[in-house]
Every structure is written in structure tokens, then in C-alpha cells.
Amino acid sequence: AAIVEVRRSAEAGFALNGEQLLAKLQADDRIRLVFLTTPNNPTGDCIARELLLQVLDAAAGRALVIVDEAYAEFSSATSACELIASYPHLVVLRTLSKAWAAAGLRCGTVLAQAEVLALLRRVIAPYPLAAPVTAMALRVLQPDMQLRQQNMLRDLAANKLLLLELLQGRSWIRQLWPGEANFVLLQVDDAAGLLAHCARQNIILRGFPAEPLLRDCLRISVGSSSELAALKLALDSWKDTTA
């Protein structure tokens, strides 16, 4: 299958170009699947509800619109799930890997109308989830674990503010995108150098050497208070070595 891309640009702050997205969808009647991510990784931005509705209207009767909400729990934006009843071609993807701290289960969900799910059941593997994974996923969603998750999200929101604070005023940061997920994106003077410097101190940041638009960028996930303290020491010493 061919892929039709809607590229983001650093000049536009990596924001999704809604006009270009709609134009490409309307210009090519071969398009059958439209993938959207909200919040997006690694920019952390969310799709505006108005744009999502425009895409759904443009794709009606000809394409499925798949909205990946892997990081939705970190955002204050309203989930697209509430639109499923009104749009038979809308599919929403969720996962236990991020906000539920259960990445080891490799367990996610597809939310859609019955007709779409019936089609998926015809093509998925006979046993897509092992019994222990299903059991653990159900355990993760119990009330006591939901309370644990809410406490974790609260702590993470507070630590994100601390992360943004410790990044402020550093001259080698060209641009910062806080986003609405559990990470921030930075554009820096020497991404490869800073990545290696932090790695030597056992702090792993995410670089994008293979992506031209993000070659000068690093993604920093929000960690615990002790992890943020270690990150601050690493960034302070990086400033010293490049001054």
C-alpha cells in the first residue's frame, strides 16, 4: 500500500497542517485509512476537535479514521471515543503501556462500532493475547489500581512542571515544546553531544538522528523527583563544558 504523508515543519512549530491534510484526503480518492495521533509523539500536541470533525466528514463513506490516543490520559483534551457512536468510520486506539505503567503487557484496545470490530476479527491472529496478559490487564483496571494510576498522573503532572522549570534559561536550548504528554521536546545546539553527555551519566534521552526534521531535537520523558535531580546535574555540567 502507498503512503500519503502530511509533513510537519519546524518553522510551524511542528503543528499539524490541517489544510494540507484535508487537501490530500480530498485530492486522492484511493485513501482508505487516515492515521492521526493525539497527543502526538514526540511533539505532544493534540488535534483540535474542529479539525478532527472536518477529517471525519471528509472521510465519510470512503476511509476509516484511526485516532491513536496512546498518551490521552496525560492530556486534558476530550477523547475522540465520545464520537464513535456518531461516526461509524472512526476507530480509536488506546493502550495500557503509557499512563497505566503496564508496557510489559503489550496490551492495547481498539474502540469502534461493531461493524469495524467484526471486520478486524476476520483478520487478526487467532490468539492475539495470551491468557496471563488478559488476566493482568483486567487486574490493572481494578478500582484500587485506578486510584494508584490517578496518584501517579498527579505526581507526574507536578514533576513535569519541575522539568520545565529546570530547563528554563539554558542558552543552548533553541526551542521548547511542552506538549500535553509525559514528555517535552527540545531543539538544542548540539543534540548528539548532549545525548552522549547524559548517557555517560546513565541518563537516557531520546534523539532522532534518522529524522531530518528532528535532528537537532531531543525528547525528555518526565521522571521521578530523584531522576529530575540527576538530570539537572547532568544539564548543569553540560552547560559548564560548553561555556
ZAKOL-8504 format. One record per residue (C-alpha): x, y, z; residue in one letter. Coordinates in nm, 2 decimals. Layout:
x, y, z, r
X, Y, Z, a
...
This chain:
x, y, z, r
0.00, 0.00, 0.00, a
0.12, 0.35, -0.08, a
0.16, 0.61, 0.20, i
0.05, 0.97, 0.16, v
0.23, 1.18, 0.42, e
0.14, 1.52, 0.57, v
0.48, 1.65, 0.68, r
0.52, 1.88, 0.98, r
0.77, 2.16, 0.98, s
1.00, 2.31, 1.24, a
0.91, 2.66, 1.11, e
0.55, 2.60, 1.21, a
0.64, 2.46, 1.55, g
0.57, 2.10, 1.42, f
0.20, 2.17, 1.43, a
-0.02, 1.95, 1.21, l
-0.11, 2.13, 0.89, n
-0.48, 2.07, 0.88, g
-0.54, 2.24, 0.55, e
-0.28, 2.02, 0.38, q
-0.42, 1.71, 0.55, l
-0.77, 1.78, 0.42, l
-0.64, 1.88, 0.08, a
-0.46, 1.55, 0.04, k
-0.75, 1.35, 0.16, l
-0.99, 1.52, -0.08, q
-0.75, 1.50, -0.37, a
-0.68, 1.12, -0.36, d
-0.99, 0.90, -0.36, d
-0.77, 0.59, -0.31, r
-0.71, 0.68, 0.05, i
-0.87, 0.42, 0.28, r
-0.70, 0.48, 0.61, l
-0.63, 0.81, 0.79, v
-0.40, 0.78, 1.09, f
-0.39, 1.07, 1.35, l
-0.21, 1.08, 1.68, t
-0.33, 1.29, 1.97, t
-0.12, 1.38, 2.17, p
0.14, 1.33, 1.91, n
0.48, 1.18, 1.98, n
0.73, 1.35, 2.01, p
0.57, 1.70, 1.98, t
0.30, 1.64, 2.24, g
0.04, 1.85, 2.06, d
-0.33, 1.75, 2.03, c
-0.56, 1.76, 1.73, i
-0.82, 2.03, 1.76, a
-1.18, 1.89, 1.78, r
-1.28, 2.11, 1.49, e
-1.01, 1.96, 1.26, l
-1.10, 1.61, 1.37, l
-1.46, 1.66, 1.28, l
-1.36, 1.80, 0.94, q
-1.15, 1.50, 0.87, v
-1.43, 1.27, 0.97, l
-1.67, 1.44, 0.74, d
-1.42, 1.43, 0.45, a
-1.35, 1.06, 0.50, a
-1.72, 0.96, 0.54, a
-1.81, 0.67, 0.32, g
-1.46, 0.61, 0.19, r
-1.20, 0.58, 0.46, a
-1.15, 0.48, 0.82, l
-1.01, 0.75, 1.05, v
-0.79, 0.59, 1.31, i
-0.71, 0.81, 1.61, v
-0.41, 0.69, 1.82, d
-0.47, 0.81, 2.18, e
-0.17, 0.63, 2.34, a
-0.09, 0.93, 2.56, y
-0.45, 1.05, 2.61, a
-0.45, 1.01, 2.99, e
-0.18, 1.28, 3.02, f
-0.38, 1.53, 2.83, s
-0.68, 1.75, 2.93, s
-0.83, 1.72, 2.58, a
-1.15, 1.53, 2.53, t
-1.11, 1.18, 2.39, s
-1.24, 1.10, 2.05, a
-1.42, 0.80, 2.20, c
-1.74, 1.00, 2.25, e
-1.77, 1.05, 1.87, l
-1.77, 0.68, 1.79, i
-2.15, 0.65, 1.81, a
-2.19, 0.92, 1.56, s
-1.92, 0.82, 1.31, y
-1.92, 0.45, 1.20, p
-1.58, 0.50, 1.03, h
-1.40, 0.63, 1.34, l
-1.15, 0.40, 1.52, v
-0.98, 0.49, 1.85, v
-0.67, 0.32, 1.98, l
-0.58, 0.31, 2.35, r
-0.31, 0.13, 2.54, t
-0.21, 0.02, 2.89, l
0.16, 0.09, 2.81, s
0.18, 0.46, 2.90, k
-0.03, 0.61, 3.17, a
-0.11, 0.27, 3.32, w
0.26, 0.18, 3.36, a
0.20, -0.17, 3.21, a
0.41, -0.16, 2.89, a
0.53, -0.51, 2.96, g
0.18, -0.65, 2.89, l
0.19, -0.52, 2.53, r
-0.18, -0.47, 2.56, c
-0.40, -0.22, 2.39, g
-0.76, -0.18, 2.28, t
-0.95, -0.09, 1.96, v
-1.27, 0.11, 2.01, l
-1.51, 0.13, 1.72, a
-1.85, 0.04, 1.61, q
-1.95, -0.33, 1.58, a
-1.91, -0.35, 1.20, e
-1.55, -0.24, 1.22, v
-1.47, -0.48, 1.50, l
-1.63, -0.76, 1.31, a
-1.40, -0.69, 1.02, l
-1.09, -0.69, 1.24, l
-1.19, -1.02, 1.39, r
-1.16, -1.17, 1.04, r
-0.80, -1.07, 1.00, v
-0.63, -1.07, 1.34, i
-0.43, -1.37, 1.47, a
-0.64, -1.65, 1.63, p
-0.50, -1.58, 1.98, y
-0.37, -1.22, 1.98, p
-0.34, -1.20, 2.36, l
-0.22, -1.47, 2.60, a
-0.44, -1.56, 2.89, a
-0.19, -1.42, 3.16, p
-0.18, -1.09, 2.97, v
-0.56, -1.07, 2.97, t
-0.57, -1.15, 3.34, a
-0.31, -0.89, 3.43, m
-0.48, -0.63, 3.21, a
-0.81, -0.69, 3.39, l
-0.62, -0.66, 3.72, r
-0.46, -0.33, 3.62, v
-0.81, -0.18, 3.56, l
-0.95, -0.27, 3.91, q
-1.06, 0.02, 4.13, p
-0.75, 0.01, 4.36, d
-0.52, 0.02, 4.06, m
-0.72, 0.30, 3.91, q
-0.66, 0.50, 4.23, l
-0.29, 0.42, 4.20, r
-0.29, 0.54, 3.84, q
-0.46, 0.87, 3.93, q
-0.20, 0.93, 4.20, n
0.08, 0.86, 3.95, m
-0.07, 1.10, 3.70, l
-0.09, 1.37, 3.97, r
0.27, 1.32, 4.06, d
0.37, 1.32, 3.70, l
0.19, 1.65, 3.63, a
0.38, 1.81, 3.92, a
0.71, 1.67, 3.81, n
0.65, 1.80, 3.46, k
0.63, 2.15, 3.60, l
0.96, 2.09, 3.77, l
1.11, 1.96, 3.45, l
1.00, 2.27, 3.26, l
1.14, 2.49, 3.54, e
1.48, 2.33, 3.54, l
1.50, 2.37, 3.16, l
1.43, 2.74, 3.17, q
1.71, 2.99, 3.10, g
1.95, 2.75, 2.93, r
2.12, 2.93, 2.65, s
2.18, 2.62, 2.44, w
1.80, 2.54, 2.41, i
1.67, 2.70, 2.09, r
1.31, 2.59, 2.13, q
1.09, 2.40, 2.38, l
0.76, 2.23, 2.31, w
0.60, 2.13, 2.65, p
0.31, 1.95, 2.48, g
0.03, 1.76, 2.66, e
0.20, 1.42, 2.72, a
0.45, 1.28, 2.97, n
0.75, 1.43, 2.78, f
0.88, 1.75, 2.64, v
1.06, 1.82, 2.31, l
1.37, 2.04, 2.29, l
1.56, 2.18, 2.00, q
1.92, 2.23, 2.11, v
2.26, 2.35, 1.97, d
2.42, 2.00, 1.98, d
2.17, 1.72, 2.02, a
2.42, 1.44, 1.96, a
2.67, 1.58, 2.21, g
2.41, 1.63, 2.48, l
2.26, 1.29, 2.42, l
2.61, 1.13, 2.47, a
2.69, 1.35, 2.77, h
2.37, 1.24, 2.95, c
2.43, 0.88, 2.85, a
2.77, 0.88, 3.02, r
2.58, 0.98, 3.34, q
2.33, 0.70, 3.30, n
2.05, 0.93, 3.18, i
1.88, 0.82, 2.86, i
1.72, 1.09, 2.64, l
1.57, 1.02, 2.31, r
1.73, 1.15, 2.00, g
1.62, 1.15, 1.63, f
1.93, 1.11, 1.42, p
1.74, 0.94, 1.14, a
1.47, 1.21, 1.11, e
1.60, 1.52, 0.93, p
1.33, 1.75, 1.08, l
1.41, 1.64, 1.43, l
1.79, 1.60, 1.40, r
1.85, 1.89, 1.64, d
1.58, 1.78, 1.89, c
1.57, 1.56, 2.20, l
1.27, 1.42, 2.38, r
1.29, 1.41, 2.76, i
1.04, 1.20, 2.95, s
0.91, 1.32, 3.28, v
1.07, 1.11, 3.56, g
1.07, 1.09, 3.94, s
1.20, 1.36, 4.16, s
1.53, 1.18, 4.21, s
1.56, 1.13, 3.83, e
1.49, 1.50, 3.77, l
1.76, 1.59, 4.02, a
2.01, 1.37, 3.84, a
1.90, 1.53, 3.51, l
1.96, 1.88, 3.65, k
2.31, 1.78, 3.75, l
2.38, 1.65, 3.40, a
2.24, 1.95, 3.23, l
2.43, 2.19, 3.46, d
2.76, 2.01, 3.39, s
2.68, 2.02, 3.01, w
2.65, 2.40, 3.04, k
2.99, 2.41, 3.21, d
3.16, 2.20, 2.94, t
3.02, 2.41, 2.66, t
3.06, 2.76, 2.81, a
